[in-house]
Amino acid sequence: MNYALIGCGRIATNHMKAAVNNKLNIVAVCDVLPEAMEALLAKHGLENDTSIKRYTDYKKMIAENDITLASIATESGIHAEIALHCIDQGVNVIIEKPMAMSIDDAEEIIRRSEEKGVKVSACHQNRFNVAIQELRRAVEADRFGRLSHGSIHVRWNRNEGYYTQAPWRGTWAQDGGCLMNQCIHGIDLLRWMMGDEVEEVYGVTKQQFHDYLECEDIGMAVVKFKNGAVGTIEGTTNVYPKNLEETLYLFGETGTVKIGGTSTNNIDVWDFADEGEDDLKNKGLQEATSNVYGNGHTSLFADMMDAIENDRKPYVDAVAGRNALEMILAIYQSAATGKPVKLPLVGVASTDFTGRFDK
C-alpha cells in the first residue's frame, strides 16, 4: 500500500515507525523544511532510500504520486485544510489530533469523506493501549453495571523550551492549550468509555505559569453524560518537574477500574463483582512504552490499512475525532462565558477565544 507522510516534526517519528512496522510502501514525505525531512528519514535509516521522494508542497506530492494512504502530522491549525485536499483527491488519511480546530471543519471532513468514499482515522492511538482495550471489553460486556462517574487526569509538564521549539504551539489558531494538545487523548477515552453522548459541560481554564503563550496551561471540567453518569476532567502542563501521570478512572455499580501510568498504559485497579480467572492477568498489567505517545500508532495504522482493504470504518473514525474536539471547544466556551454549555456544539472554533488570556 503506497503511503506518504505530511509533516516531519516531533510526532512524525511515530508515524514513520508505524509505516515501517506495517511494511507500507513509503513513496514520499513532505515538510516545508527540507532538513526536517532528512532528519526524520535518517532517524529510521531511510536517508539513502532514493525511492522516497521529498516535497515541500503537499499538493504537488499528491498530484505526482499514486498514494493510497497519507498521514498528516503538521501543526494542528492546518490539519483540516490538508485533510480536505487529500479527501478530494481520493487519498485515505490518518489525521494527528486534533482532527481540526473548528466544529465546522470537523463536520466537513466527515461529510466529504463519506461523500467521496474515503477513509479517515483520527489519530487517538491510546485507544489501542493494552490496558484500554481490556477496559473497553469490560465496558462493552456491561461489567460495570450502571455507571456512576469517571475521570481523567493528565498531569504533565511542558517547559518554555518545548514551546520555543515550534512557535505555533500554544496559539489559538494553530494549536490551543494543554487541553487541545496534551489532554485530548485522555478526554477522548473518557467520552468513549462513558457512552459518548454528552448533555452538558462546565469548564474553567487558566493560564498560570506559561504567560508567553496565548492559551491555557490548566483546564478543569465537569461533564454530564446523557446516561446519567458524571465525568471530571483535569488537564495541565504545570506539573513540576516532569510528567507525572495520565490516569483514567471508571466507577460503576459492579466495577471499579483505574488505568494509570504516564499515558494510560497500566492497570492499577481492576475490581469487578463477577470476577473470574481471566481478571487475574489484568491486575497489575503494565505495558512498557518508550515515550508518552505509547505504542498505539502501529496498531492504528494496521487497523486503517485493514479498513481500506475491507471497505469498513476505521476503529477510530472521523466522528471520534470530532467528538474529542467538541469536548474541548465546549470547555473553552464554558470557561469564556462562565456558564455550562449544552451539546451538540455548533459553529465553535478555537480562534473564537483569541485574546482570552491577554494581559
DAJO-V524417 format. One record per pair of residues at least 12 apart in sequence whose C-alpha atoms are under 6 Angstrom apart, sorted by the first residue. I is the first residue (numbers start at 1). GAP is how many residues later the second one is. Records with the same first field share a line. If there is no record, write none. Layout:
I->GAP  GAP
This chain:
1->23  24
2->23  65  66
3->22  23  24  64  66  67
4->22  23  24  25  66
5->24  65  66
6->23  24  66  67
7->23  24  66  67
8->23  28  29
12->61
18->279  280
27->25
28->24  25  26
29->25
30->24  25  26
31->25
32->24
68->23
69->22  23  24
70->23
71->22  23  24
72->23  24
73->23
76->98  99
77->96  97
79->21
80->20
92->26  27  28
93->27
94->26  27  28
95->27  28
96->27
97->26
99->222
101->248  249
102->246  247
103->244  245
104->243
106->216
110->208
120->197  198
121->195  196  197
122->194  195  196  199
124->61
125->171  172
126->170
128->168
129->167
131->134  135  136
144->108  109  110  111
145->107  108  109
146->106  107
147->82  105
148->81  103  104
149->80  81  82  102
150->81  99  100  101
151->80  81  82  97  98
152->81  95  96
153->81  82  93  94
154->29  81  92
155->81  89  90
156->81  83  87  88
157->80  81  82  85  86
158->79
170->43  44  45
171->43
172->178  179  182
173->178
176->39
177->38  39
178->39  58
179->56
183->52
188->136
197->28  29
198->27  28
199->25  26  27  143  144
200->23  24  141  142  143
201->21  22  139  140
202->19  20  132  138
203->17  18  128  131  132
204->15  16  131
205->13  14  130
206->12
217->19  20
218->17  18
219->15  16
220->13  14
221->12
245->16  17
246->16  17  18
247->12  13  17
254->18  19
255->16  17
256->15
257->12  13
263->29
265->22
266->19  20
267->17  18
268->16
270->13
